[in-house]
Amino acid sequence: MDKDKSEIDEIKHFFQKITDFKKSGVGYISATELAELEMRINQWPKEWGNNLEVIIYGSFMPPPTELQFDTLGITVYPEQLKNFCIKSAPCALKTKVEVHEKNVDSFIDAIRRIGILLGTSKLTVWGNTCCGWWCWLLHNVVCLDRIEPFPSGDIKQPIDHIIKLNNSVRQKIEAALYWITYSNSPLTHYRNDVLIVYSAYWNAFECLVDAINISLPRKNVSKNEKKRQINNYIKSHSGEYTLDDIQKLYRIVDPGFVAKASHALRVCFGKNADKCITQFFENKNGKNFYDIRNKIDHGDIDAYHYKDLALITEKQYKLLVVVWYMFRYIIPPLCYPEISSTTT
């Protein structure tokens, strides 16, 4: 009974944490991610003491003796582990990372130091080794979220449709298919790969934007029409211009990718497109989909800060929904339910 009560209390605490995070302004997916991480940290095994135990793995040979990296507080043990869950790794080694406290901040600090160790080791061999790390508190066993029957006959019509597309459109669709397949492979199924998965879905989105613009090009705006739009904007905005105003004026002169993407979203989503475009490009909080993509590419997002990563996970889910329904527009035989709004 005591064990059952403890489990019930833990579940109640978990959902209370979700509620608390949601009250702080984050979405449900972000709140769940953050609450789950806290719950996992609270399950810190007693035998670990003041160390985080991880396994580093990759295409390297075990060291002849124990390695100590004092400035990082990391010890790597020479014994090669057997039956490690990532079967493709030729070598897996037990590693201990010193922590000051058993909490989320200390956990994040520890994995930063693991990142320094693995990244630096990769630099010394010109990137010729594969390497990664695994921890029970974060990763569990490598597996997929759901096991589904292989669709077999359900995908024959979509495949036939793809094969019949003209070469330029088909090339973009094949590229998009590559990115959505890569984004959910077993080795990108860890939370610390959130940035990679988000980037993969964004790459698929850009490929689909190109495919739609090839098959249904948008109308070019004349110079006179651009002048008219600029004059109208200036008349409607008195006083000093903000950087946001300058950016919007520049988009009138050179619409670039934003215009192509907006056209593709309007083609695919009709009346829901304006809300979608706003969330992709126009939100002023610096966290629209395009901003996140640029911040990932330019190193402006902390790859080890799980609160930031949880927010990106929230956006990633919405990006996934948009990408899936763009696929359905281009490949009509694909079957999955309708949605009332693309980014609710």
N, C-alpha and C positions, 0 to 999 in steps of 0.2 A: 504493500500500500504506500509506503514512504517513497518508493521509487516512482510509482505511478503519479503521486502527488507532485513530486519534483519535476517530472516531465510536463505535467499540466501547467505548473507554475512557470516553467521555462517557455512554454508555448504562449501563455498569456503575456509574459514579459516581451517576447518577440513581437507580438502584434501591437503591444503598447508602444514599443520603440518605433514601429512603422508609423503609428498615429502621430507620435512626437515629431518624427522627421517630416511628415506631410505638413504638419502645422508650421514648420520652419520654411515652407515654401517650395519644397521639392515634390516631384511627381511620385506616383505610387511605385513605379519600377525602381526609381532611385532610392526611395525610402526602404524598399524591400532589400535592395543590395546592401545598403548601409547597415540595416538592422541585422542582416545575416552575417555580415563581417564581424560585427560586435559580438554576436552570439558565438561565432566560431572562436574568437579570441578568448571568450570566457570559458571555453572548453580546453584551454591550455593544459596539456598533460603534466601531472606533477613531476614525472620522472625527467622532464626536460629542464627543470630548475630555472636558472636565469639565462637560458639559451633558447634560441629558436632552432629547431632541428629541421634541416632541409636536405634534399638530395640534389646534387648537381650531376647532370648527365650530358653525354655527348659523344662525339667521335674522337676520343683521346684515350691514352693509356693511363692507368692509375699511377700515382707517384710512388717511388720506392719507400718513402717514409712519410710520416705525418707532416703536413704543411701548416704553418702558423703565419697568419697575416695580422700582425699586432695592431697596425694602424686601422684596420677594418674590424678587428675583433672577431676574426673568422678562423676556424680550424677545419682543415680538410683531411679526412682520414684515408689511408691508402687501401683499405680492404674493399675490393669490388663487390657490390651487392648483387645478389642473384634474384631472379623473378621480379625485377622492377617492372612496374605497370606499362612503361613506354618501351615496348619490345624492340623498337628500331634503334634504340640507343645502345651502342657497343659497350659503353661503360657508365656505371652509376656509382657515386661515392657519397657516403654519409658526411654531412657538413654541419658544424655548429656555429651559430652566430650569436654573440653576446647581446643581451638586451638589458636595459636598466629597469624597465617595468613591463608587466604583462598587460599591455593595452594596445589600442589601435595605433597610436602615434609611434610607440616603440617598434611595433610590427613593421610599419611603413619605413622607419629609419633602418631597420634590419635588411629589408629587401632592397633598399637603395644601395646598401653596401655590397649585397650580393651582385647587384647590377654592375657596380664598379669592378668587382673581381672578374666577372665573366666577360664584360666588355673589354677590359684591359688585356685579359688573356687572349682574346680573339684578335686584338690589334697586333700582338707580338708574332702571330703566324699568318699575317696578311689575310685573315678571315677564313683560313683553310679548315677550321674545325667547326662542327656544329656543337652548340652547347645550350643548355637551359637549366632551369631549376624547378623543383617540385616540392610542395609542402602540404602535409595532411590538412593543416588549418585552412588552406585556400583552395586546393586543387581537386581533392578526392581522386578517384580513379578516372583515367581518361575514358570517357564514354559520351554518347550522344544523349540529348535530353529525352528524346522519344524514339521508340523503335516502331517503324511503320512497315507494312508489307510493301515490297517493291511494286510500283504501279503497273508494270507490264503493259497491258493493252490500253490503259488510260492515257499513256503518253504517245501512242502511235500517231494520232492526228496532229498534236502539236509538233512532233518531229517532222512529219510530212510538210506541215506549213513552213517550218524553218528552212527546210531543204529547198523549197520553191521560191524563197525570197530572192530578190536580185542581189548580186554579189556584194555591193557596197553596204547594203542594209544588213545582209547576213553576216558580214565580217564584224559589224558592231554588235550584233546580237550574240555571236559566238564569244566575243570578248566579254560581254556582260555576263554570259553564262559561266565563263571561267571565274569571274570575280565572286559571283554568288556561291559557286561551288567551293572556292578557296576559303571563303569567309566562315564556313561551318565545318571545316575539316577537323578531325580529332585533335591535331596539334595546334589549332588556333582556338581551342575550346576552353581556354583559361581566362579568368578575369583580367589578368595582367596583359592580355592581348586585345583589350577593348579598342585601343587606338588602331591596331591593324585591321580588326574586323570592321570598324566604322569606315576606315579608308577604303576597304574592299567594297563595301556597299556603295560608297560615294563614287568609286570608279565605275561600278556597274551603272549607277545613275547617269554619269556623264556619257557612257556608251549608248544608253537608251535615248538620251537627249539627241545625240548625233543621228541615231537611226531614225527617229521621228522627223528631224529636220531634213534628212535626206529624202524620206518618202513623202513628206508633206511640208515643203519649205514655207517659211513665213514671208510675208510681203516686206520688201525693203522700204524704209521710210525716206522720203525725198529730203533734200537739204532745206527746202522751204518749210516743210512740215516740222523739221527739227528746230528751225528758227522760231516757228510759231509756238512750239511747246516750251522752248526756253523763255520766250517773252511772257507767256502765260504764267510760268512758274515764278519769274521775277516779280510780276505784278501782284501775285498772290502771297508773296513773302517779303514783307517790309522789314527794315532794320538790318542788323548784322546777320551775315550768313554763317551758319555752322559748318563744320566739316561734313556733316550728314547732307546738308544742302548742296555743297560742292560735289559730293559724290553722286547725288541724284542728277545734277546738271550734267556731269560727265557721262552718265549712263545714257542721257539723251543724245549726246554727241557720238559716243561709241558704246552701244548697248552691250557688245561682247557676249560672253557666255550667259550672263543673266538674262538677256533677251531670248537667246536660244532656249534656255531652260524654261523660261516663263511660257514661251510658245508651246513647248512640248507638254508642259503641265496643263495648259488650257486645252490642248488637243485631247489629252487623256482624261481629265477630270471635270471639264465643263464648269458647272456652277460652283463646284468646290475648289476650283483652281486658285482663286484670289486668296483664300485663307492659306492655302498651301504655299503660294509664292511668298506671302508675308513671312511665314515661319521659316522658309528656306533662305530668304535674302534680306528682309526688311525689318525684322525685330531689332529694336534699338538697344537691347540689353547686352549686345556683344555675344550672344549665344545662339544666333541663328545657325542653321545647318551649314551654310557656306563659311561662316566665320570659324566654326569648329574645324571644318576640313582644313582651312588655311592655317589655323593655330597648330593643328597636328603636324602639318607639313613643315612649318617653320620653327618647331620646337618650343612653342609658347604654352603648351599644356604639360603639366607635371604628370609624367607617366607613372609615378608611384603614389600619387595622392588619390586615395580611393573615393573621396567625396566628389572630386572632379570627374573621376572615371564613372561613378554612379550616374552623374548627370548626363554624361555622354551615352551611357547605356540607355537612358530614357529616350534621348534623341535617336539613337541607333535603331530602336524598335520602330519608331515612326518613319524613319528613312526606309527601313525594310518594307513597311507596308506600302509606301509610295512606289518603291522599285518593283514589288510584286505586281501591283496593279498596272504599272506601265508595261510590264511584260505581257499582261493579259490583253492590253490594247493592241500590241503588235502581233501577238499570237492568239487570236480569238478562240481557238479550240481549248485553251487552258481553262480548267474549271476550278473555281473556288468562289466563296460567297461574295455578294455585293457588300459595299460599305457605304455608309451615309456621309462620312466625312473622312478625308484622307489623313488628317493629323489630329484627331480628337485624342 
